[in-house]
Amino acid sequence: MEHFWGMTEIASAHGGDIDRLIAYIHYLMLALFVFWGGFFILALIKFRGSRPGPADYAGVKGKFSTYLEVVVALIEAVLLIGFSIPLWAERVNEFPTDKANEVRLVAEQFAWNVHYPGPDGVFGKTSIDLVNNETNPIGLDRNDPAAADDITTINQLHLENNKPIIVHLSSKDVIHSFGIPHMRIKHDVIPGMSIPVWFTPVKTGAFEIACAQLCGLGHYRMKGFVTVHEPTEYQAWMDEQAALLAEEGEGDDFWD
């Protein structure tokens, strides 16, 4: 489906399911608002002070309100069992087992540090003792063989179109929230935890990463960008980063 009214365009495979659930919930809330608002206005008119009537201690004897409550409960059950729970199971429990790229994303006040495993597909070791906010913000140990080809960027997440991506979220300081509105992705980033989220981009272009959790005085400037490439462009970007990494290693004592 097209994106729900007032929301950003959809750029991920599951975005339509998210918007569909949001639309159904809003339609239910709109129906309840119209009905109960109309009932309230009717009650104000019918039972106004200028029309006093005899008191009735028994009250309403009809079953209409009971039936209406049952209908609302059934609709909510359908939304929960038919849409919310299956969507949760797909997004949280059923991670892609193969043919998926993976990155680590380490949040800090006030930046997103991205760690790519490189051509070998293995993340190199990191250590808090090696963290340097200027040269090594994630504490990557370049002496680890698996880290030799690892690529790091700041506030720039590059992805391949139509290929699942698993993002491992962690934080160096406080609670942040990783949010990409166009991808319909949002998840808290908790210090001391590595939390995986996944999605499949289906639209090329640049999209904003926003921190959706108030994380300090510089929260307003904690934003990054997702760039989704076609496969050949993505590989060209990776090759370019690998060449730059090799130049850095040859030009100084980077590997020592």
C-alpha positions, -999 to 999 in steps of 0.1 A, spaced: 0 0 0 10 36 -3 22 54 28 -4 63 53 -16 100 52 9 124 68 37 99 70 69 97 49 72 76 18 79 39 23 115 28 16 115 -7 32 99 -40 24 79 -42 56 68 -5 56 35 -12 40 26 -36 68 34 -10 94 14 17 77 -15 -7 72 -17 -15 109 -14 22 118 -42 30 93 -65 4 108 -59 16 143 -66 52 133 -98 42 115 -110 24 147 -102 54 168 -119 77 144 -151 56 145 -151 55 183 -144 93 184 -174 100 161 -198 76 179 -189 86 215 -187 123 206 -221 121 190 -235 102 220 -220 129 244 -237 157 224 -270 138 224 -268 133 261 -261 170 267 -292 179 247 -315 153 260 -306 156 296 -301 194 298 -312 213 329 -342 229 312 -357 195 306 -359 180 341 -375 146 342 -382 120 369 -352 102 383 -349 65 374 -327 46 398 -327 15 375 -310 34 346 -306 20 311 -320 -15 307 -310 -21 270 -280 -43 259 -268 -20 231 -238 -6 250 -228 -41 260 -230 -53 224 -210 -23 212 -183 -30 238 -181 -66 226 -177 -55 190 -149 -30 199 -131 -57 219 -134 -81 189 -120 -55 165 -91 -49 189 -85 -86 192 -83 -89 154 -58 -60 152 -37 -77 179 -39 -113 168 -43 -109 131 -19 -80 125 3 -70 155 15 -103 168 24 -118 133 42 -85 124 61 -86 157 70 -123 151 83 -115 116 103 -84 126 117 -97 159 118 -135 159 124 -143 122 157 -128 114 172 -136 79 196 -165 83 216 -160 51 222 -135 23 220 -106 47 246 -79 52 255 -70 88 268 -38 104 274 -26 140 261 8 149 275 23 181 257 54 194 273 81 215 266 117 225 261 128 198 269 106 168 263 73 151 295 52 146 291 26 119 313 -6 118 313 -27 87 329 -62 89 347 -59 55 351 -84 27 357 -113 52 323 -108 68 338 -110 103 338 -81 128 371 -74 143 376 -72 181 369 -39 199 382 -28 233 372 1 255 409 7 262 414 16 226 386 41 223 397 75 210 370 99 201 391 115 174 408 85 157 391 53 169 356 60 184 346 24 186 379 11 200 386 -12 170 417 -34 175 436 -32 142 460 -58 154 432 -84 153 434 -102 119 397 -100 115 398 -62 119 423 -56 91 396 -51 65 370 -36 87 355 -2 76 342 25 99 322 56 92 306 83 113 269 93 107 270 76 73 253 42 69 256 27 34 233 -1 24 226 -23 -6 191 -21 -22 168 -51 -20 191 -69 3 183 -76 40 205 -57 65 210 -66 102 220 -37 124 235 -45 157 228 -16 180 249 -6 211 257 25 230 288 40 246 270 62 271 233 68 275 200 55 261 196 65 224 169 55 199 177 44 164 150 57 140 147 58 102 112 71 95 113 61 58 123 25 67 97 23 94 124 13 119 128 26 154 145 9 184 160 20 217 198 16 220 206 5 255 241 8 271 256 -26 279 235 -44 253 238 -54 217 203 -53 201 198 -65 165 172 -50 142 167 -58 105 149 -46 74 152 -47 36 156 -14 17 136 -12 -15 143 23 -26 176 40 -34 185 74 -21 195 92 11 174 90 42 178 105 77 187 86 109 172 104 138 177 98 175 142 94 189 153 95 226 163 127 244 199 119 251 214 152 263 219 188 254 232 180 219 203 156 211 190 180 184 222 175 163 225 137 166 215 127 132 230 106 105 222 95 70 214 62 53 224 59 16 209 30 -3 228 20 -34 222 -4 -62 244 -35 -58 271 -24 -83 273 11 -67 274 -4 -32 303 -27 -42 321 3 -58 317 22 -25 330 -7 -5 360 -10 -28 367 27 -25 367 24 13 390 -6 12 414 13 -10 414 43 14 420 19 44 449 3 26 465 37 20 461 46 57 478 14 66 507 19 43 512 56 52 519 54 89 520 30 119 483 24 117 486 -13 119 511 -14 148 
